[in-house]
Amino acid sequence: MTGRGMLVFILRRLVVLAVLLVAISFVTFSLLYISPGNLIDILLGARPHTAATVRALTREYHLNKPFLEQYWLWARQAVQLRFGTSIQTSLSVTSEITARLPLTLFLGIYSFILTMVFGIGLGVASALGRGNVVDRGITGAVMLGLSTPAFVAAVALLYVFAIRVRWFPAYGVGSGFFNELWHLTLPALALAVTTVAYVVRHTRAAMIGTLDQDYVVFARARGLSRSRVLFVYLLRNALIPVITISGVILSSLIVGVVLVEVAFSLPGLGSLLVTAATSKDLPVLQGVVLLFAVVIVVANLLADVIYMVVDPRIRVGERSS
């Protein structure tokens, strides 16, 4: 694809994603009004119910203005990363999110790396040994992984590797890069169980579809080494479908991180979201939900752009047309 075609595609997608984010932000803001109970009581939480605090909340959240104007004012503040004050802690929502974001990012990136390494590796091994014992074993494990929720995987891994054999710590985040990496290995594995199975299935199908292509047969007939055929001809083309689902993978990891952080008592955004939901801390809930939505939307856009860059068929098709 030419530079102009890529720019047009990105601009179109940005318009669509902007509309999607506006819709998500509107629903997120509406949580204040969808929630049962009096709005002032919800925002006050356990704080004293005095005339002064009621006036302060009315002024802070613009409760004396029309609904759409309230949304517009809230959206302008959200763009500036200002989501108000937490009901439970009386701290800034932005500071709450900032304090917990590094842990969730570390866990998400770690789990994504594990997903790609094990997913692609096992998918390739399954496709190359199509029909043998290894292939059948990996296929069975994939079916088990796809049907195992992240929370169930977290409990199972905790019991086996943290309680029974005690290879990994059961809780805590550690201090220092390598110690933190060690503490987050079990949570990352629990988070990656389903996504690894998903990547294995797509990699295996793509590899099998590529193995019998004419260019692969011709490369083998030329006497190229097995490793060159695998990495230059097979993987280069078989991984294109995996790139297209990377946005879906990230979305699945974000959903799973909520339950995994709760299971391992990790003070990340997932546990913050659960705490905010159970305590009706709506400003925190709005901030975290909107952040997750932005990450998912941007990740899907990047996946589409990377797909268009790495897939040569799109460039050839454009030149032909």
N, C-alpha and C positions, 0 to 999 in steps of 0.2 A: 504494500500500500504506500502511495506517495505521501509526502509530508502534508500536503493540502488535504488529501483524503483522510489522513489520521486526525488532523486538526478539526475537520468537520465532524467526524465521528465523535471525538471527545466533547466538542461543544454540544452536540445533540444529547449525548449521555448526561452531560452536566445539567442541561435544562431539565431532563426527565428526573434526575436524582434530586435536583433542587425542589421540584414539585413534590417528590416523594418525602423529602425531609420536612417540608412545610406541613404536609398532611400528618406525618408522625408527630411533629412538634405540637400541632393543634390537638391531637388526641392526648398527648402527654400532658399538656396544659389543662385539658378538660378533666384530668384525674381529680383536681380540686373540687369540681362540681359533681362528678359522678359518685364520689365517695359518700356513703350514708352519714348523716349527722350534720350538725351545724358547722359551717365553714370556719367560723371564729374559734369554736371549741377544738376543732381538729388542729388548727394552726397554733393554738395556745399549748396544747399537750398538757404537761404537768405544771406549767407555769401559772402563777396567780392570775385569776380572772378579774382584772380591775379595769376601770374606765380608761386609764392611761394606756394599758397594754392593748386594749381593743382599738383605741385611736391610732396607736403606733402600727398595729398590724393592718388596719384599714388603709393607712397612708403608705405603708411599705408594699402591700400587694394591690393597691389601687382598687379596693373592693367597692368604693363608692362610684366607680365608673362603669359604663356598659361593658358587657362581656367581651365583645370583639376588640374594644379599646384596651381592655385588660390583657387580652392575648397579645396584641401588638406591642404593648409596653414590656410584657414578659419576654417576648421573642427578641426584642432589641437587647434586653439585658442578657439573654441566653447566648446571643452571638458574641457578647463580650465576656462570656464564661461567668456570668453572675446569676446564680440561682437562688439567692436568698440565704436564709439562716436555717440550720437544722433545728427541728422541734425538740429532739431528744438531747442534743449536746449544746445547743445555743451557739455553735460554731458556724462559720461560713461553710456552705455546701461545697464551694470550690476548694477550700482548704481540706475538707474531708476527702474529696475525690483525689486531690493531688497527693495526699499522704498515702492513699491505698493503691493508686494507679501503678507505681513501679512493680509491686509484687504481682499484680494481675498480668502486667505486660511480660514480666519474666516467665511466669507460668505459661502464658499463652504462646510465647515464642518457643519455649522449651518443648511444649507439647506439639507445636506445629512441626518443629524439626524432627521429633520422634515419629510423627505421623508420616512425613515424607520419606525418611530413611527406611523405616520398617515397611511402610506401605508399598513403596516402589520396589524395594529389594525383594520382599516376599511375592509381589505380583510378577516380577520378572522370573523368579525361580519357579513359580507355579506354571507360568506360560511355557518356559523352556522345557519343563518336565511334564508336559501335558499328558494326563492320563495315568501317570505313575503314582506311587505311594505318597511322595512328597506333595504332588498336586492335590491329591484327594485330602490329605491331612490339612493343607493350607485352606482348601475350599471349605472344609468342615469348620475350621477355626474362624473363617470369615463369617459364616452363618451364625456362629455363636457370638462373635463380636458385634454383628449388626443388631442382634436381639438383646444385647446387654446394655442397659442404661448406665450412664456415667456414675450415678450414685451407687448402684449395685457393684460396679467394678471397683469403686473406691472402698467400699466395705470389705469386699473379698480380698483386695490387695492389703488393706490394713491388717486383717486377721492373719493372713498367711505370712507376709514379709515383715510386719512390724511387731506382731504379737507372738506368733509361733516361732519363727526362725530368727527374728530380731536383726535382720540385715539393714533395715532402714528405720529412721525415727518415725514415731506415730503422729507427732504434731510439732508445731513450731516452724519457724522460717530460717533459723540459723543466722550466722553473721559471717560476712565475707563471701566472695563469689563462689568458691568451691564448696564451702559449707552450706550455703543456700542452695546450690545446685543439688547437693546430696539430700537435703531436706525436702526439696520439691520434686524429686525423682518419682516417688510413688504417686503424688497428685497428678503429675504430668502424664504418667502411664495410664492412670485411671481416666484422665480426660481424653487420651488418645486412642482408647480401645475401639470405640465405634468408628472414629475417623480413619484409623489404620485399616480396618476391615473395608471401609468404603473405597479407599485408595487402592487397596489390593485388588478388589473386584474390577475397578475401572482399568488399572494397569494391566491386569491379566487379559481382559477382553481386548484392549488396544494392541497388546503385544501379539496375541494370537492372530488378530486381523492383519498385522504387519508382517508376520513371519513368512506368509506365502505370497507377498507382493513381488512383482517382477524385478524391481531394483534390488531386492534382497537376494533373490535367486541368482541374479547376474553378478552381484558382489561375491557371493560364494563361489560361483563358477570361475571368477577371476583369480581365485586362490587367496583372497584376503584373509587375514587372521580372524579367529573367532571373536576376539575382543574388539577388533576394529569394526566388524560387522555389527556387533552388539551395541557399541557406544555411538558409532557414527550413523548407522543406517536404521537400527531398530529403535533404540531408546529415543533418539532425536525426534522421530516421528510418532512413536507410541505415547510419549509424554504430553503431547499437545492436548488430548482429552483430559488429562489430569490437571493441566493448567486451567482449563475451563471450569472445573469444579472446585478450584481453590477458594473461591468466594463462599461456596456452600460449606466447605470444610471449616473456614473461619467462623461462619455463622454458627455451626454446630459446636465449635469450641467455646464460643461466647455463651451459648445456652448451657453447656456442660459445666463451665467454670463456676456458675452459681452454686450448683449442688456439690461440686468437688471441694470448693473452699469451705463450705459448711461442714462437710464430712471430716476434713482434716484440720478444722479450726484455724483457717488461714485468714488473716485480717486484710483481705483484698476487696475489690469492688463487688464480687459476687456475694460475699457475706454481708457487705454493707447494704446491698440491694435487698437481701432477705430480711435483715434487721429493720430496714426502712419500711418494707411492706407489712411486716407483722406489727410494727408500732405506729403505723399510719403517719410516718414522717414523710409527708408528700413533697416538700422541697427537695429532699435528698433523692427520693424516688424519681422525681422528674429529671433531675440532673443526671443520674446514672443511666436511666432508660434512654435519654436523648444521646448520651455519649456512646452507648452501645449501638444505637441506630446509626449514628454517623460513622462509626468504625465499620459496620457491616456494609453500608452503602459505598464508602470509599474503597473498601476491599474488593467489592464486586466490580467497581469501575476499573481498578488496577488490573484485576484478572482479565477483563475484556481487552484492555490495552495490550497487556503482555501477550495474550493469545493472538492478536492481530499482528504483533511484531514477529513472533516466532513461527507462525504458520505461513510457509511459502506459498501455499495454494491461494491465499487471499491476494498476494501481490501479483501472482501469475494471472489470476482471474481478472484483476483490475486492468492489467496491461492488455489482455485479450479483448475486454469489452471496450 
